[in-house]
Amino acid sequence: MKSVTRSLRVLEAVAQHQPVTVGELTKLFGLPKSTVQRTLVTLAEAGWLRANRKDTTRWEIGARVLAVRPAALQGSSLFAAAREPMIRLRDQVNETIHLSVPDALHSMVVVDRVDCAHAVRTFHAIGDTSPLHATATGRAVLAHLPERDVEEFLAGELERFSDTTPVDSAELLAELGRIRTDGYSVNRNQFRPGVCAVAAPVLDEEGTPLAAVAMSMPDSRYDAERTPEWGRLLADTTAEIARRRLGA
């Protein structure tokens, strides 16, 4: 049991301090470097941890943790508040609706999905992650984060996924301003080719983004003229979710 307890403590420490080095963890726990390294490798082999893409000497939370998180969220007030409005929105627009939550400044994680009736539709597996800057859900959240968090995010390198992915800081800042004004964000082939989405944030009583709800569709069904209508429906849906979460 000692090794299990140690593994859990290391996992918690990585989550708190990520991306973190073996040396930093060794100082934190007062354990031999070989013991910490062995624990990290074991957790990585199981999918709980991974090496940071930019600096492989640093460790961060892995995809398995992100996949487990949605299951844990299912008992939360957010999940419970969102389900019925998402179904109602799906019935109105007949497109796939999904709920995503931010994983710090790293990504968005899909935690719930309501499928449409179309034979050809988009698919987002529960636990799927996506980049903040390249997606409608990610930008809906980014637009409502504190300025210092946005600056920290923009200080990193923004990966390009398609010809239209916003990777220029000034361009992205202008887009975030538009999202705050309009109340919704749009993604047209900026992450996955042929996939479009419109999203709105779920905000708490202080204006902090807790999640985002999106409707996604193949590019063949995207209609730019209907985007403001879809945006209003999404904004109404997320406002209802925020009220239901507070019991209003």
C-alpha positions as CSV (number, residue, x, y, z in Angstrom):
1,M,0.0,0.0,0.0
2,K,3.0,2.3,0.5
3,S,3.7,2.4,-3.2
4,V,0.1,3.1,-4.0
5,T,0.0,6.0,-1.5
6,R,3.2,7.4,-2.9
7,S,1.9,7.2,-6.5
8,L,-1.2,9.1,-5.5
9,R,0.8,11.7,-3.7
10,V,3.1,12.1,-6.8
11,L,0.0,12.3,-9.0
12,E,-1.5,15.1,-6.9
13,A,1.8,17.0,-6.8
14,V,2.1,16.9,-10.6
15,A,-1.5,18.1,-10.9
16,Q,-0.7,21.0,-8.5
17,H,2.7,22.0,-9.9
18,Q,2.7,20.9,-13.6
19,P,4.8,21.0,-15.6
20,V,7.2,19.8,-13.0
21,T,10.7,18.1,-13.1
22,V,11.9,15.0,-11.2
23,G,14.3,17.2,-9.3
24,E,11.5,19.4,-8.1
25,L,9.4,16.5,-7.0
26,T,12.4,14.9,-5.2
27,K,12.9,18.1,-3.2
28,L,9.1,18.2,-2.4
29,F,8.9,14.7,-1.1
30,G,12.5,14.1,0.2
31,L,12.6,10.8,-1.7
32,P,15.4,9.3,-3.8
33,K,15.4,10.6,-7.3
34,S,15.3,7.0,-8.6
35,T,12.1,6.3,-6.6
36,V,10.4,9.4,-8.0
37,Q,11.5,8.7,-11.5
38,R,10.2,5.1,-11.3
39,T,6.8,6.3,-9.9
40,L,6.5,8.8,-12.7
41,V,7.3,6.2,-15.4
42,T,4.7,3.8,-13.9
43,L,2.0,6.5,-13.9
44,A,2.9,7.5,-17.4
45,E,2.7,3.9,-18.7
46,A,-0.8,3.7,-17.2
47,G,-1.8,7.0,-18.9
48,W,-2.1,9.1,-15.7
49,L,0.9,11.3,-16.5
50,R,2.8,12.4,-19.7
51,A,5.9,14.3,-20.6
52,N,5.4,17.9,-21.5
53,R,5.5,18.3,-25.3
54,K,7.8,21.4,-25.2
55,D,10.1,20.1,-22.4
56,T,10.2,16.4,-22.0
57,T,12.1,16.7,-18.7
58,R,8.9,18.0,-17.2
59,W,5.8,16.1,-16.3
60,E,2.1,16.9,-16.5
61,I,-1.3,15.3,-16.1
62,G,-2.2,12.7,-18.8
63,A,-5.2,11.9,-20.8
64,R,-6.5,9.2,-18.4
65,V,-7.1,11.8,-15.7
66,L,-9.0,14.0,-18.3
67,A,-11.1,11.0,-19.3
68,V,-12.0,10.2,-15.6
69,R,-12.9,13.8,-14.8
70,P,-16.1,13.8,-16.9
71,A,-17.4,10.8,-14.9
72,A,-16.7,12.6,-11.7
73,L,-18.4,15.7,-13.0
74,Q,-21.7,13.8,-13.7
75,G,-22.7,14.2,-10.1
76,S,-22.0,18.0,-10.1
77,S,-24.5,20.8,-10.2
78,L,-23.1,22.0,-13.5
79,F,-23.7,18.6,-15.2
80,A,-27.2,18.3,-13.8
81,A,-28.1,21.8,-14.7
82,A,-26.9,21.5,-18.3
83,R,-28.4,18.2,-19.4
84,E,-32.1,19.3,-19.9
85,P,-31.3,22.6,-21.7
86,M,-28.8,20.8,-24.0
87,I,-31.5,18.3,-25.0
88,R,-34.0,21.1,-25.6
89,L,-31.4,23.0,-27.8
90,R,-30.6,19.8,-29.7
91,D,-34.3,19.4,-30.5
92,Q,-34.5,23.0,-31.7
93,V,-31.5,22.9,-34.1
94,N,-31.1,19.1,-34.8
95,E,-27.3,19.3,-34.5
96,T,-24.9,17.8,-32.0
97,I,-24.6,19.7,-28.7
98,H,-21.7,19.2,-26.3
99,L,-20.6,20.6,-23.0
100,S,-16.9,21.2,-22.4
101,V,-15.0,22.4,-19.3
102,P,-11.6,24.1,-19.3
103,D,-8.5,22.2,-18.1
104,A,-6.7,25.3,-16.7
105,L,-5.0,27.1,-19.6
106,H,-4.3,23.8,-21.4
107,S,-7.4,22.7,-23.2
108,M,-11.1,22.1,-23.2
109,V,-12.5,18.6,-22.1
110,V,-15.8,17.3,-23.4
111,V,-17.9,16.1,-20.5
112,D,-21.3,15.6,-22.1
113,R,-22.8,15.2,-25.5
114,V,-26.4,15.1,-27.0
115,D,-26.4,13.7,-30.5
116,C,-28.6,14.9,-33.4
117,A,-30.7,12.8,-35.7
118,H,-28.7,13.4,-38.9
119,A,-27.0,10.4,-40.4
120,V,-23.9,12.5,-41.1
121,R,-22.9,14.4,-37.9
122,T,-20.0,15.4,-35.9
123,F,-18.7,13.2,-33.0
124,H,-17.0,14.2,-29.8
125,A,-16.1,11.4,-27.4
126,I,-16.5,12.1,-23.7
127,G,-13.0,13.0,-22.4
128,D,-11.8,14.4,-25.8
129,T,-9.6,17.4,-25.4
130,S,-9.2,20.4,-27.8
131,P,-7.1,23.5,-27.8
132,L,-8.4,26.8,-26.4
133,H,-7.4,29.1,-29.3
134,A,-8.6,26.9,-32.2
135,T,-12.1,26.0,-31.1
136,A,-15.4,27.7,-30.4
137,T,-15.7,26.4,-26.9
138,G,-12.1,27.3,-26.1
139,R,-12.4,30.9,-27.3
140,A,-15.8,31.3,-25.5
141,V,-13.9,30.5,-22.3
142,L,-10.8,32.5,-23.2
143,A,-12.9,35.6,-23.9
144,H,-14.1,35.7,-20.2
145,L,-10.8,34.9,-18.4
146,P,-8.9,37.6,-16.5
147,E,-6.5,39.6,-18.6
148,R,-3.5,38.2,-16.9
149,D,-4.5,34.6,-17.8
150,V,-5.1,35.6,-21.4
151,E,-1.7,37.2,-21.5
152,E,-0.1,34.1,-20.0
153,F,-1.8,31.9,-22.6
154,L,-0.8,34.2,-25.5
155,A,2.8,34.1,-24.3
156,G,3.1,30.5,-25.4
157,E,3.3,29.2,-29.0
158,L,-0.1,28.8,-30.6
159,E,-0.3,25.6,-32.7
160,R,-1.8,25.9,-36.2
161,F,-4.3,23.1,-37.1
162,S,-5.6,24.6,-40.4
163,D,-5.0,27.6,-42.7
164,T,-7.6,29.5,-40.7
165,T,-6.5,28.7,-37.1
166,P,-5.9,32.0,-35.3
167,V,-2.3,32.0,-34.2
168,D,-1.6,35.7,-34.3
169,S,-2.0,37.3,-30.8
170,A,-3.5,40.5,-32.1
171,E,-5.9,38.7,-34.3
172,L,-7.0,36.4,-31.4
173,L,-7.4,39.3,-29.0
174,A,-9.7,41.1,-31.5
175,E,-11.7,37.9,-31.8
176,L,-12.1,37.6,-28.0
177,G,-13.4,41.1,-27.9
178,R,-16.0,40.3,-30.6
179,I,-17.0,37.2,-28.6
180,R,-17.6,39.3,-25.4
181,T,-19.7,41.7,-27.4
182,D,-21.8,39.1,-29.3
183,G,-22.0,36.6,-26.5
184,Y,-20.9,33.6,-28.7
185,S,-17.9,32.3,-30.6
186,V,-17.6,30.6,-34.1
187,N,-15.3,28.0,-35.4
188,R,-15.3,27.2,-39.1
189,N,-12.7,24.6,-40.0
190,Q,-10.2,26.1,-37.6
191,F,-9.4,22.9,-35.7
192,R,-10.8,19.9,-37.6
193,P,-11.3,20.3,-41.4
194,G,-14.9,20.1,-42.4
195,V,-16.2,20.7,-38.8
196,C,-17.9,23.9,-37.7
197,A,-19.2,25.0,-34.3
198,V,-20.9,27.9,-32.5
199,A,-20.5,28.1,-28.7
200,A,-21.4,30.2,-25.7
201,P,-19.9,30.2,-22.2
202,V,-21.5,29.2,-18.9
203,L,-20.6,31.9,-16.4
204,D,-20.8,31.9,-12.7
205,E,-22.3,34.7,-10.7
206,E,-18.9,36.6,-10.8
207,G,-18.6,36.2,-14.6
208,T,-16.0,33.4,-14.4
209,P,-16.3,30.9,-17.2
210,L,-17.2,27.4,-15.9
211,A,-17.8,25.7,-19.2
212,A,-19.0,26.2,-22.7
213,V,-21.9,24.7,-24.7
214,A,-21.5,24.2,-28.4
215,M,-23.5,23.1,-31.4
216,S,-21.3,21.5,-34.0
217,M,-22.0,20.3,-37.5
218,P,-20.3,19.4,-40.8
219,D,-19.2,22.3,-42.9
220,S,-21.8,21.3,-45.5
221,R,-24.6,22.3,-43.1
222,Y,-23.1,25.5,-41.8
223,D,-25.1,28.6,-42.7
224,A,-23.4,31.9,-42.0
225,E,-26.7,33.7,-42.2
226,R,-28.1,31.6,-39.4
227,T,-25.1,32.1,-37.1
228,P,-26.5,35.1,-35.1
229,E,-29.7,33.0,-34.5
230,W,-27.7,30.0,-33.4
231,G,-25.6,32.3,-31.2
232,R,-28.7,33.7,-29.4
233,L,-30.0,30.2,-28.8
234,L,-26.7,29.1,-27.3
235,A,-26.5,32.2,-25.2
236,D,-30.0,31.6,-23.9
237,T,-29.2,28.0,-23.2
238,T,-26.0,28.8,-21.2
239,A,-27.8,31.5,-19.3
240,E,-30.5,29.0,-18.3
241,I,-27.8,26.5,-17.2
242,A,-26.2,29.1,-15.0
243,R,-29.6,29.9,-13.4
244,R,-30.4,26.2,-12.9
245,R,-27.0,25.6,-11.4
246,L,-27.8,28.2,-8.7
247,G,-31.2,26.7,-8.2
248,A,-33.0,29.7,-9.7
